[in-house]
Amino acid sequence: MRILYDSKKIEYKNPFGALKTNEKCTMSIKIPQNCNTKEVFLCFENDHTKKELRIAMAKDISCDGYDSFGAEFSLDEPGLYFYHFFIRTDESDFELFRYGYADTNIGEGELWQLTCYDEAFEVGDNFCGKVMYQIFPDRFFRETIQCKGDKLEPYWIHENTSDIPHFLPDDSGEVKNCDFFGGNLAGITSKLDYIKSLGVSIIYLNPIFMAYSNHRYDTCDYKRIDPLLGDESDFVKLCNEAHKRDIKIILDGVFSHTGSNSVYFDKNKIFSNGAYENPNSPYRSWYSFGSTDDEYGSWWGIETLPCVNELDENYLDFIIRDADSVIAHWLNLGADGYRLDVADELPDEFIKLLRNRVKEIKPESYVVGEVWEDASNKISYGVRRKYFSHAELDSVMNYVFKNAIIALCTGKMTCSDFEKEIMTIAENYPPCALHSLMNSLSTHDTARIITALSGEGEGFDKCDMAKFRLEKDARCKALQRFYVAAFLQFVLPGNACIYYGDEIGMEGFGDPFCRAYMDWDNANIAICDFFKELGKVKTEYEPLLKGDISFEKSDADVLRFSRISKKGRIDAVINFGYDEICIDSDNIIFGHNVDVKNNRTYIQRNGFALYEPGKCK
């Protein structure tokens, strides 16, 4: 008989998941009676402060050959806690650790994790369980090509929007990212009704500020709209029109580095007073120089992206603290929050100051970070991050769910392992962070989801990727997987974030092929209608906004889970097998590859249903 403890089950730990500071929690452990247990202790360590806590557990009941020991406690200090058990019997003392997903092991193993977050930490309902839409501004829609000011040169604009984004190096071996398609803010504004038809209530814009490149992550001027996108009045109009449609605007905050060709660094000597070659520049302290001005820290060694000292007092004033700081400027003009680029490379202190300032200016706002792993226990550059325990970020880009969905839909992950991936995040994240996750299937950095699900592309070089399009049968196969993936994206906890063009069936490998111009002329209407229906379901059913998630025991080929709130419950089932499955319900909220007959619903391969509670056969 094993010692029994499973942190994901209420009988052993209540409440489930992360705890608020000062929130009461009960833990129980079941030890075989033949161990003759004398004492049990729950042993915590706050990983941030290294403070230890030892709690005695009292014997509760004896049943079915087990002695149950329990304790009630609360934690008064936020942090990431790791814990195990110390057990004393008649014959020996030993420590008990986690083994695998839900088992225990004596003497060696892993520690259990408990995230304790500030009881004041919350995220507004406007950013929980919603539909988001990510736009790469140059590639979405060009209302009229016009340049409102001096654009950094060289640059050129594609005449044909069906062109492949430029990817070949020039004569000097560089890919300069200076080809543009002319998408602008006015174009986005003109398409707001289309975006709203998808159920969208949050738009996330990749960088819009003046920069040299088409991706604009090399900021030239934080307080100026890039001339090819428009000007400040275009931004204000976009925000105003979006707000009329109950859509929030989230900007990309690129604060770990600037462009070398910028007002602040000015390596190309276009502006005056830049830090490069000017020891008296007001921006000099932003950067770290070596023995010469050509020796400076840069992002991942890319010379055009000099890193900044984020905790430099002048930089903090300019970006965050001044009355008209960068943060304040755009929030006051209509922005509703920020996505923080490479959050792992921003100091905790910087992120905390930024979020506090954002909330001070606009309490109903959103700060989401680019984090590719489990953000609750992330270590970057040797430092354990405090994103959630210390209320630094509202939430993060959810690459964990994205990767799990792709692996499940391509048969590289079992239903059981998928459940473990989802429930680990659900357990580790504060509920408000869980429900405000940015759940993407594609991004500007990754292959489009249809291409990713096809399994094609192994061994391709850039030229192969540029010209590749799925053949009819391969696309059909990928689309069947795609519908399942999108369903999961919308019904799992968090915000479903559509990357522009996914909703019309666009293909493309990674950067720059995932950044093609929106194919308005060849939109797949069936896929678009599918997303519109998903958006409607997401916004109309309350359990999908902030409901808990619970999985039933998974079969090899069938995934079953529920979203449960105080106002109701919705069940989901997905069939990955070749044999049809049946549910005793015809009250289908949303389904694909399903047949309803005689009050029952039959689900075919790669089919799924969202329905009122019923019994699965």
C-alpha positions in Angstrom: 0.0 0.0 0.0 1.3 3.4 -1.0 1.1 6.6 1.0 -1.7 8.6 -0.7 -1.6 12.3 -1.5 -2.7 14.1 -4.7 -2.6 17.9 -4.6 -5.1 18.1 -7.4 -7.9 16.4 -5.5 -10.0 18.3 -3.0 -9.9 15.4 -0.6 -6.2 16.0 -0.1 -6.0 19.8 -0.6 -8.8 22.3 -0.4 -9.0 24.7 -2.1 -7.5 23.4 -5.4 -4.5 25.3 -6.8 -2.9 28.6 -5.9 -3.7 30.3 -2.6 -4.2 33.9 -1.7 -2.2 35.2 1.2 -4.1 34.5 4.5 -6.5 32.1 2.7 -7.4 29.0 4.8 -6.2 25.7 3.3 -6.6 22.2 4.5 -4.3 19.3 3.6 -4.7 15.6 4.2 -2.5 12.6 3.7 -3.3 8.9 4.0 -0.7 6.6 5.4 -1.1 2.8 5.7 -2.0 1.8 9.2 0.7 -0.8 9.4 3.3 2.0 9.3 2.4 2.8 12.9 2.8 6.5 12.2 3.5 8.7 15.2 4.0 12.2 13.7 3.5 13.9 10.4 4.8 17.3 9.4 4.1 19.5 6.4 7.3 21.2 5.4 7.3 24.4 3.3 10.0 26.6 2.0 9.4 30.0 0.3 11.7 29.8 -2.7 11.9 33.6 -2.8 12.8 34.3 0.8 14.1 30.8 1.8 11.9 31.0 4.9 10.9 27.6 6.1 7.6 26.6 7.8 6.9 23.3 9.5 3.3 22.4 10.3 2.2 19.5 12.5 -0.6 17.3 11.0 -3.1 15.7 13.4 -4.6 12.2 13.0 -8.2 12.5 11.8 -9.7 9.1 11.0 -8.7 5.6 10.2 -10.5 3.9 7.4 -9.9 1.1 4.8 -6.4 0.4 6.2 -5.3 4.0 6.2 -4.7 6.6 8.9 -5.6 10.1 7.7 -3.6 13.1 9.0 -4.6 16.6 8.3 -3.8 20.3 9.0 -5.3 23.7 8.4 -3.0 26.6 7.7 -2.7 29.9 5.8 0.4 31.7 4.4 0.9 35.3 5.2 3.6 36.0 2.7 3.4 35.8 -1.1 5.8 33.6 -2.8 6.5 30.3 -4.6 6.4 27.6 -2.0 7.8 24.1 -2.4 6.7 21.4 0.1 7.1 17.8 1.2 6.1 15.7 4.2 8.2 14.5 7.1 6.9 11.3 8.7 7.9 9.6 11.9 6.9 6.0 12.6 7.8 3.4 15.3 10.6 2.1 13.2 12.0 5.1 11.2 11.8 8.8 10.2 11.5 9.6 6.5 10.6 12.3 4.0 7.9 11.9 1.4 8.1 13.5 -2.0 6.1 13.7 -5.2 6.6 11.0 -7.8 5.4 11.7 -11.3 2.1 13.4 -11.7 0.0 12.2 -8.8 2.0 9.6 -6.8 4.3 9.7 -3.8 7.7 8.3 -3.0 9.7 7.8 0.1 13.2 9.3 0.3 13.6 10.9 -3.1 11.5 12.6 -5.7 10.2 16.0 -6.5 8.7 18.7 -4.3 5.1 19.8 -4.6 4.5 23.4 -5.7 2.1 25.9 -4.1 1.8 29.4 -5.5 0.8 32.0 -2.9 -0.2 35.3 -4.4 -1.2 38.6 -2.9 -4.9 38.6 -1.9 -5.3 42.0 -3.6 -4.2 40.5 -7.0 -7.1 40.5 -9.5 -7.7 40.9 -13.2 -10.8 42.7 -14.5 -13.6 40.8 -16.1 -13.0 42.6 -19.4 -9.9 40.4 -19.8 -11.1 37.1 -18.6 -12.5 34.4 -20.9 -12.7 36.7 -23.9 -11.8 36.5 -27.6 -8.7 38.4 -28.6 -7.3 39.2 -32.1 -3.6 39.7 -32.8 -2.7 42.0 -35.7 0.7 42.4 -37.3 0.0 46.0 -38.4 1.9 46.2 -41.7 0.2 43.0 -43.0 -3.5 43.4 -42.0 -5.2 46.0 -44.2 -4.1 49.1 -46.1 -6.8 51.7 -46.4 -4.7 54.0 -48.5 -0.9 53.9 -48.7 0.4 57.1 -47.3 3.4 58.1 -45.2 2.6 60.7 -42.5 6.1 61.9 -42.0 9.7 60.8 -42.7 10.1 57.1 -42.8 13.5 55.6 -41.9 15.2 54.5 -45.0 15.8 52.4 -47.0 12.4 50.9 -47.3 10.1 49.7 -50.1 6.4 48.8 -50.4 5.1 45.7 -52.2 2.7 46.6 -55.0 1.1 43.2 -54.9 -0.3 42.2 -51.5 -0.1 38.5 -52.5 3.7 38.7 -52.5 5.7 36.5 -50.2 7.4 38.6 -47.5 11.1 39.2 -48.4 13.4 36.6 -46.8 16.5 36.4 -48.9 19.7 38.1 -47.7 21.1 41.1 -49.6 24.6 41.3 -51.1 26.1 41.8 -47.7 24.4 38.7 -46.3 21.7 40.6 -44.3 18.0 40.3 -44.2 17.1 43.9 -43.5 13.3 43.5 -43.0 12.7 46.7 -44.9 10.0 45.5 -47.2 6.5 46.7 -46.3 2.9 46.0 -47.5 1.4 49.3 -46.3 -1.0 48.1 -43.7 -1.9 50.9 -41.4 -4.0 52.0 -38.5 -6.8 53.4 -40.7 -7.0 50.0 -42.3 -7.5 48.4 -38.9 -10.2 50.9 -38.0 -12.0 50.2 -41.3 -12.2 46.5 -40.4 -13.4 46.8 -36.8 -16.9 45.6 -37.7 -15.4 42.5 -39.3 -13.2 41.9 -36.2 -16.2 42.3 -33.9 -18.2 39.7 -35.9 -15.7 37.2 -34.6 -16.8 37.9 -31.1 -13.6 39.8 -30.4 -13.4 42.2 -27.4 -9.6 42.6 -27.2 -7.2 43.6 -30.0 -3.4 43.0 -29.5 -1.2 45.1 -31.9 2.3 44.2 -32.6 4.5 47.3 -32.3 3.2 50.5 -33.9 5.8 53.0 -32.9 8.4 54.5 -35.3 11.0 52.0 -36.3 13.2 51.0 -39.2 12.0 47.5 -39.7 8.6 46.0 -40.8 8.3 44.2 -37.4 9.1 47.4 -35.5 10.7 45.7 -32.5 13.6 48.0 -33.1 12.0 51.1 -31.6 13.2 54.5 -33.0 10.8 56.7 -31.0 8.4 55.4 -28.3 6.2 58.5 -28.5 5.6 58.6 -32.3 3.5 56.3 -34.5 5.5 54.9 -37.4 4.7 57.2 -40.4 3.7 54.3 -42.6 1.0 53.4 -40.0 -0.3 56.9 -39.7 -0.1 59.4 -36.8 -1.4 60.0 -33.3 -4.8 61.1 -34.6 -5.1 57.8 -36.4 -4.4 56.0 -33.2 -6.9 58.0 -31.2 -9.5 57.3 -33.8 -8.8 53.6 -33.8 -9.2 53.5 -30.0 -12.3 55.5 -30.0 -14.0 53.4 -32.7 -12.9 50.2 -31.0 -14.3 51.3 -27.7 -17.6 52.1 -29.3 -17.7 48.4 -30.2 -16.6 47.3 -26.7 -13.2 46.3 -28.0 -10.0 47.0 -25.9 -6.7 47.9 -27.5 -3.5 46.3 -26.2 -0.1 47.6 -27.3 3.2 45.8 -27.6 5.7 47.2 -25.1 9.3 46.6 -26.3 11.3 47.8 -23.3 14.3 45.5 -23.1 16.0 47.1 -26.1 15.7 49.9 -28.6 16.8 50.1 -32.2 20.3 51.2 -32.9 18.8 53.6 -35.5 16.8 55.5 -32.9 16.4 58.9 -31.3 18.0 57.3 -28.2 21.0 55.5 -29.6 21.5 57.1 -33.0 24.2 54.9 -34.4 23.4 56.0 -37.9 23.7 59.7 -36.9 20.3 60.7 -38.2 19.1 62.4 -35.0 21.0 64.5 -32.6 22.0 63.7 -29.0 21.9 59.9 -29.2 23.9 57.8 -26.7 26.2 56.3 -29.4 29.4 58.4 -29.6 27.9 61.1 -27.3 29.0 60.7 -23.6 26.8 63.7 -22.7 23.6 62.3 -24.2 20.6 62.3 -21.8 20.2 58.7 -23.0 23.8 57.5 -22.4 23.0 55.9 -19.0 20.3 53.8 -20.7 23.0 51.6 -22.4 26.1 49.7 -21.4 29.2 50.5 -23.4 32.6 48.8 -23.3 36.0 50.4 -23.8 34.8 51.8 -27.1 31.4 52.9 -28.3 31.2 50.0 -30.7 31.2 47.6 -27.8 27.8 47.6 -26.3 25.3 45.1 -25.0 22.7 44.0 -27.5 19.7 41.7 -27.6 21.0 38.2 -28.4 24.0 39.8 -30.0 22.1 41.6 -32.7 23.9 44.9 -33.1 20.8 46.7 -34.3 19.0 46.0 -31.0 21.1 47.6 -28.2 19.9 46.5 -24.8 18.8 49.1 -22.2 19.4 49.2 -18.5 15.8 48.9 -17.5 16.4 50.1 -13.9 18.3 53.2 -14.9 16.5 56.1 -13.1 16.2 58.2 -16.3 14.9 55.3 -18.2 12.3 54.4 -15.5 11.1 58.1 -15.5 10.8 58.2 -19.3 9.0 54.8 -19.7 7.0 54.6 -16.5 7.1 57.4 -13.9 6.9 60.8 -15.7 3.5 62.5 -16.0 3.7 62.0 -19.7 5.8 58.8 -19.7 5.5 56.4 -22.6 3.1 54.2 -20.6 1.0 57.2 -19.5 1.0 58.8 -23.0 -0.6 56.0 -24.8 -3.0 54.9 -22.1 -4.3 58.5 -21.9 -4.8 58.5 -25.6 -6.9 55.3 -25.5 -4.8 52.2 -25.0 -6.1 49.6 -22.5 -2.9 47.9 -21.6 0.4 46.3 -22.7 1.9 43.0 -23.8 5.5 43.0 -22.6 7.9 41.7 -25.2 10.5 39.2 -23.8 9.2 39.6 -20.2 11.9 37.1 -19.0 14.5 39.7 -19.9 12.9 42.5 -17.9 13.7 42.8 -14.2 11.0 42.0 -11.7 11.2 45.5 -10.3 10.7 47.0 -13.7 7.6 44.9 -14.5 6.1 45.6 -11.0 6.6 49.3 -11.4 5.1 49.2 -14.9 2.0 47.2 -13.9 1.4 49.5 -10.9 1.6 52.6 -13.1 -0.7 51.1 -15.7 -3.3 50.2 -13.0 -3.0 53.7 -11.4 -3.8 55.4 -14.7 -6.4 52.9 -15.9 -7.6 50.4 -13.2 -9.5 48.4 -15.8 -6.4 47.5 -17.9 -4.3 44.5 -18.8 -0.6 43.7 -18.6 0.4 40.4 -20.3 3.9 39.0 -20.6 5.7 37.0 -23.3 6.7 33.9 -21.4 7.1 30.6 -23.2 7.1 28.2 -20.3 5.2 27.8 -17.0 5.3 31.4 -15.7 4.6 30.4 -12.1 8.0 28.8 -11.5 10.1 30.3 -14.4 13.8 30.8 -13.8 15.5 33.2 -16.2 19.1 34.3 -16.0 19.4 32.4 -12.7 16.5 34.3 -11.0 13.2 32.7 -10.0 10.6 35.1 -11.4 7.7 36.6 -9.4 5.2 37.2 -12.2 2.2 35.9 -10.3 3.2 35.6 -6.7 4.0 39.3 -6.5 1.3 40.5 -8.9 3.7 41.7 -11.6 1.8 40.4 -14.6 -2.0 39.9 -15.1 -1.2 36.9 -17.2 1.1 35.6 -20.0 1.1 34.3 -23.6 0.1 30.7 -23.1 2.6 28.7 -25.2 2.2 25.7 -22.8 -1.4 25.2 -24.0 -0.5 25.9 -27.6 2.2 23.3 -27.6 0.0 20.8 -25.9 -2.9 21.3 -28.3 -0.6 20.8 -31.3 1.0 17.7 -29.8 -2.5 16.2 -29.0 -4.0 17.0 -32.4 -1.0 15.5 -34.2 -1.0 12.3 -32.1 2.3 13.1 -30.4 0.6 13.4 -27.0 -2.0 11.2 -25.3 -5.3 12.5 -23.9 -4.0 11.6 -20.4 -0.8 13.5 -20.9 -2.7 16.5 -22.3 -4.8 16.5 -19.2 -1.7 16.6 -17.1 -0.3 19.6 -19.0 -3.5 21.6 -18.6 -4.1 20.8 -15.0 -0.5 21.6 -14.0 -1.0 25.1 -15.3 -4.5 25.3 -13.7 -2.9 24.3 -10.4 0.1 26.6 -10.5 -1.6 29.8 -11.7 -3.8 32.1 -9.7 -7.3 31.8 -11.0 -7.4 35.4 -12.3 -4.2 34.7 -14.2 -5.5 31.4 -15.6 -8.7 32.9 -16.9 -6.9 35.9 -18.5 -4.3 33.8 -20.4 -3.5 34.7 -24.0 -4.3 31.3 -25.7 -2.8 31.5 -29.2 -2.4 28.8 -31.8 -0.3 30.9 -34.1 1.8 34.0 -33.5 4.1 36.3 -35.4 7.0 34.1 -34.1 5.6 30.7 -35.0 4.2 28.8 -37.9 0.6 29.3 -38.7 -1.5 26.6 -37.0 -2.7 24.8 -40.2 0.8 24.5 -41.4 2.0 23.3 -38.0 -0.7 20.7 -37.8 0.1 19.4 -41.3 3.4 17.8 -40.1 5.0 19.0 -43.4 8.2 20.9 -43.7 10.9 18.7 -42.2 14.2 19.5 -43.8 12.9 22.5 -45.7 15.1 25.5 -46.3 13.8 29.0 -46.5 13.2 28.8 -50.3 11.2 25.6 -49.8 9.1 27.2 -47.1 8.4 30.3 -49.2 6.8 28.4 -52.1 5.2 25.6 -50.1 1.4 25.2 -50.0 -0.5 22.2 -48.8 -1.9 19.8 -51.4 -5.7 19.2 -51.2 -5.6 15.9 -49.3 -2.9 17.2 -46.9 -4.8 20.4 -46.3 -8.0 18.4 -45.6 -6.2 16.4 -43.0 -4.7 19.5 -41.4 -8.1 21.2 -41.4 -9.7 18.4 -39.5 -7.0 18.8 -36.8 -7.4 22.5 -37.0 -11.0 22.5 -36.1 -10.2 20.4 -33.0 -7.4 22.7 -32.1 -9.5 25.9 -32.4 -12.3 24.2 -30.3 -9.8 23.6 -27.5 -8.4 27.1 -27.8 -11.9 28.5 -27.2 -13.1 26.2 -24.5 -10.0 25.9 -22.3 -9.5 28.5 -19.5 -8.3 31.9 -20.8 -8.7 34.3 -23.7 -8.9 32.7 -27.1 -6.4 34.8 -29.2 -6.9 34.5 -33.0 -3.8 35.4 -35.0 -5.0 37.5 -38.0 -5.6 35.2 -40.9 -6.0 32.0 -39.0 -9.8 32.5 -39.2 -9.7 32.4 -43.0 -7.4 29.5 -43.3 -4.0 31.1 -44.1 -0.9 28.9 -44.2 2.7 29.7 -43.6 5.8 28.5 -41.8 7.6 30.7 -39.2 8.9 34.2 -39.5 8.5 35.8 -42.1 6.1 33.4 -43.8 3.6 33.6 -40.9 3.6 37.4 -41.5 2.0 37.5 -45.0 -0.6 40.1 -45.9 -4.1 39.2 -44.9 -5.6 37.3 -47.8 -8.9 39.1 -48.0 -9.6 38.0 -51.6 -9.3 34.3 -50.9 -10.9 34.0 -47.4 -12.3 30.6 -46.6 -15.8 31.5 -45.6 -16.6 28.1 -43.9 -13.6 28.5 -41.6 -14.5 32.1 -40.8 -18.1 31.1 -40.0 -16.7 28.4 -37.7 -14.7 31.0 -35.8 -17.7 33.3 -35.6 -19.8 30.5 -34.0 -17.0 29.7 -31.6 -16.8 33.4 -30.7 -20.5 33.5 -30.0 -20.3 30.4 -27.8 -17.3 31.8 -25.9 -19.1 35.1 -25.1 -22.5 33.7 -24.3 -21.8 30.8 -21.9 -20.7 31.9 -18.5 -18.7 28.8 -17.5 -16.4 29.5 -20.5 -15.5 32.9 -19.0 -14.2 32.0 -15.6 -15.4 28.5 -14.9 -13.1 25.8 -13.3 -11.9 23.0 -15.4 -12.2 19.3 -14.5 -11.2 16.3 -16.5 -12.9 12.9 -16.5 -10.7 9.9 -16.7 -9.5 9.9 -20.3 -9.6 7.0 -22.7 -6.8 6.4 -25.2 -8.8 8.2 -28.0 -11.4 10.3 -26.1 -10.9 13.5 -24.2 -13.6 14.6 -21.8 -13.6 17.6 -19.5 -16.0 20.2 -18.0 -16.1 23.9 -17.3 -17.9 24.6 -14.1 -19.0 27.8 -12.5 -21.6 28.9 -9.9 -24.0 29.5 -12.7 -23.7 26.3 -14.5 -21.7 23.5 -16.2 -20.8 22.7 -19.7 -19.2 19.4 -20.8 -16.8 18.9 -23.7 -15.9 15.7 -25.5 -13.5 15.1 -28.4 -13.1 11.9 -30.3 -9.6 11.1 -31.7 -10.5 7.5 -32.5 -11.8 5.7 -35.6 -14.9 4.4 -33.8 -17.8 6.8 -33.2 -18.8 7.5 -29.6 -22.2 8.4 -28.2 -23.4 10.8 -25.5 -26.9 10.7 -24.0 -27.7 14.3 -24.9 -29.1 16.1 -27.9 -28.6 19.5 -26.3 -25.6 20.4 -28.3 -24.3 23.9 -27.8 -21.6 23.5 -30.5 -20.3 20.5 -32.4 -18.4 19.3 -35.4 -18.5 15.9 -37.1 -21.6 15.0 -35.1 -24.9 13.4 -35.8 -28.0 13.8 -33.5 -30.5 11.0 -33.5 -33.1 9.8 -31.1 -32.0 12.1 -28.3 -28.4 11.0 -28.6 -25.4 12.5 -30.2 -22.9 10.5 -32.2 -19.4 11.9 -32.6 -17.1 10.8 -35.4 -13.3 10.8 -35.7 -11.9 14.3 -35.1 -15.4 15.4 -34.0 -16.3 17.2 -30.8 -19.3 18.5 -28.9 -19.9 21.1 -26.3 -23.2 20.2 -24.5 -25.2 20.3 -21.3 -24.2 17.7 -18.8 -24.8 14.1 -19.9 -23.4 10.7 -19.6 -20.8 9.6 -22.1 -21.1 6.0 -23.5 
